[in-house]
Amino acid sequence: MGEPLRTGQEEWNGDPRTYDTRKIDRRHALAWTTGPLAAADGGPVGRRVRGAPGLRLTVRSTTGTAGLVAHLFDVAEDDSARIVTHEPLNVHDLAPDRDTTVTWRLQAAAYDIPAGHRLMLVVDSKDPLYGDATVTWTRTEIGSPPGAASFLELPLG
């Protein structure tokens, strides 16, 4: 059985893979992290994600296509993480070296983030699980220009 299939089955059975966020190569991926989440009621849950998060980013590429993969992680105090949700997006018909704002929905999730943990959004142009539209030896930039601010919209329950 292949690694992706095994990992998926483990996650379905309540034993998700653990990732070391210190190993995310920040030269090739962007990462944004919240501060520790506090429970509003003083309980064990900092936030409850219920639904499909939305993401808007501005993309600029040196070519007409780009692949993006967004991952949303639950990050513990020791920087170990578990995936909350993710979703790839291939962007076509880009005007080289011009800003294009893209929006997409990540996969729906029902996930409780423990109090004290952080949320981390990672956006990369490569993921071994997906084919992508990124052309080798090109550059893709992510921005948040005035009038088209980038954001992550979380459905909280």
C-alpha positions as CSV (number, residue, x, y, z in Angstrom):
1,M,0.0,0.0,0.0
2,G,1.3,3.4,-0.9
3,E,2.2,6.1,1.7
4,P,-0.6,8.5,0.7
5,L,-3.2,5.8,1.0
6,R,-1.9,4.6,4.3
7,T,-1.7,8.1,5.7
8,G,-5.3,8.8,4.5
9,Q,-6.6,5.6,6.2
10,E,-4.8,6.5,9.4
11,E,-6.4,9.9,9.4
12,W,-9.9,8.5,8.8
13,N,-9.3,6.2,11.8
14,G,-8.5,9.1,14.1
15,D,-4.7,8.8,14.0
16,P,-3.5,11.7,11.7
17,R,0.1,12.1,10.6
18,T,2.2,14.5,12.6
19,Y,4.3,17.1,10.8
20,D,7.3,19.0,12.1
21,T,6.6,22.6,11.1
22,R,10.3,23.5,11.6
23,K,11.0,21.5,8.5
24,I,8.8,23.6,6.2
25,D,11.2,25.1,3.7
26,R,10.4,28.8,4.0
27,R,12.4,29.5,0.8
28,H,9.7,27.8,-1.2
29,A,6.6,28.0,0.9
30,L,4.8,30.8,2.7
31,A,3.6,30.3,6.3
32,W,1.3,32.4,8.5
33,T,0.7,31.5,12.1
34,T,-1.7,32.7,14.7
35,G,-0.8,33.2,18.4
36,P,-2.0,30.5,20.8
37,L,-5.8,30.1,20.8
38,A,-7.6,30.6,24.0
39,A,-11.0,28.9,24.7
40,A,-13.7,31.5,25.1
41,D,-15.3,29.3,27.9
42,G,-12.0,28.3,29.5
43,G,-12.5,24.8,28.2
44,P,-10.1,22.5,26.2
45,V,-11.1,23.7,22.7
46,G,-9.6,26.9,21.3
47,R,-11.6,26.9,18.1
48,R,-14.0,24.6,16.2
49,V,-13.6,24.6,12.5
50,R,-16.9,23.5,10.8
51,G,-17.1,23.7,7.1
52,A,-15.0,24.7,4.1
53,P,-12.4,27.5,4.7
54,G,-12.1,30.1,2.0
55,L,-8.8,31.6,0.8
56,R,-8.0,34.6,-1.3
57,L,-4.5,35.5,-2.5
58,T,-3.0,37.6,-5.2
59,V,-0.6,35.7,-7.5
60,R,2.1,37.0,-9.8
61,S,4.0,34.5,-12.0
62,T,6.7,34.8,-14.6
63,T,4.6,32.4,-16.8
64,G,0.9,31.9,-17.7
65,T,0.2,29.1,-15.2
66,A,0.9,28.4,-11.5
67,G,0.0,25.6,-9.1
68,L,-0.8,26.4,-5.5
69,V,-1.4,24.1,-2.6
70,A,-2.8,25.5,0.7
71,H,-2.5,23.5,3.9
72,L,-4.1,24.5,7.2
73,F,-2.4,23.0,10.3
74,D,-3.2,22.7,14.0
75,V,0.2,23.4,15.6
76,A,1.0,22.3,19.2
77,E,3.4,24.0,21.6
78,D,6.3,21.8,20.4
79,D,5.8,22.9,16.8
80,S,4.4,19.5,15.8
81,A,1.3,19.8,13.6
82,R,-1.7,17.9,12.3
83,I,-3.5,18.8,9.1
84,V,-6.9,20.4,9.5
85,T,-7.6,20.7,5.8
86,H,-5.9,21.4,2.4
87,E,-6.7,22.0,-1.2
88,P,-4.7,22.4,-4.4
89,L,-5.5,25.0,-7.1
90,N,-4.1,25.3,-10.6
91,V,-4.3,28.8,-12.0
92,H,-4.3,29.2,-15.8
93,D,-4.4,32.2,-18.2
94,L,-2.2,34.4,-16.0
95,A,-0.7,37.4,-17.6
96,P,3.0,37.0,-16.9
97,D,4.3,39.5,-14.3
98,R,0.9,40.9,-13.5
99,D,-1.2,40.5,-10.4
100,T,-4.2,38.1,-10.5
101,T,-6.4,37.6,-7.4
102,V,-7.6,34.0,-6.9
103,T,-10.1,32.5,-4.5
104,W,-10.8,29.0,-3.6
105,R,-12.3,26.7,-1.0
106,L,-10.3,24.2,1.0
107,Q,-11.8,20.9,1.8
108,A,-14.6,20.9,4.4
109,A,-13.5,20.0,7.9
110,A,-14.9,19.3,11.3
111,Y,-11.9,19.8,13.6
112,D,-11.4,21.0,17.2
113,I,-8.2,22.9,17.7
114,P,-7.1,22.5,21.4
115,A,-6.7,25.6,23.5
116,G,-3.1,26.8,23.5
117,H,-2.5,25.5,19.9
118,R,-2.0,27.8,16.9
119,L,-3.3,27.7,13.4
120,M,-0.8,27.7,10.5
121,L,-1.6,28.4,6.9
122,V,1.1,27.1,4.5
123,V,0.9,27.9,0.7
124,D,3.4,26.1,-1.6
125,S,3.6,25.5,-5.3
126,K,4.4,21.8,-5.1
127,D,2.9,18.8,-3.3
128,P,3.9,15.2,-4.1
129,L,0.2,14.1,-4.0
130,Y,-0.9,16.4,-6.8
131,G,0.0,17.2,-10.3
132,D,0.3,21.0,-10.8
133,A,0.5,23.7,-13.4
134,T,3.8,25.2,-12.0
135,V,6.4,25.4,-14.8
136,T,10.0,24.5,-13.7
137,W,12.4,27.4,-13.4
138,T,9.6,30.0,-13.0
139,R,8.8,32.3,-10.1
140,T,5.5,32.6,-8.4
141,E,4.9,35.4,-5.9
142,I,2.0,35.8,-3.4
143,G,0.9,39.2,-2.4
144,S,-1.8,41.3,-0.7
145,P,-2.1,44.5,-2.6
146,P,-4.4,47.4,-1.5
147,G,-7.9,46.8,-2.7
148,A,-7.4,43.1,-2.9
149,A,-6.3,42.1,0.6
150,S,-5.5,38.4,1.0
151,F,-7.4,36.5,3.6
152,L,-8.3,33.1,5.1
153,E,-12.0,32.8,6.0
154,L,-12.6,30.2,8.7
155,P,-16.1,28.7,9.3
156,L,-16.2,28.4,13.1
157,G,-18.8,26.4,14.9
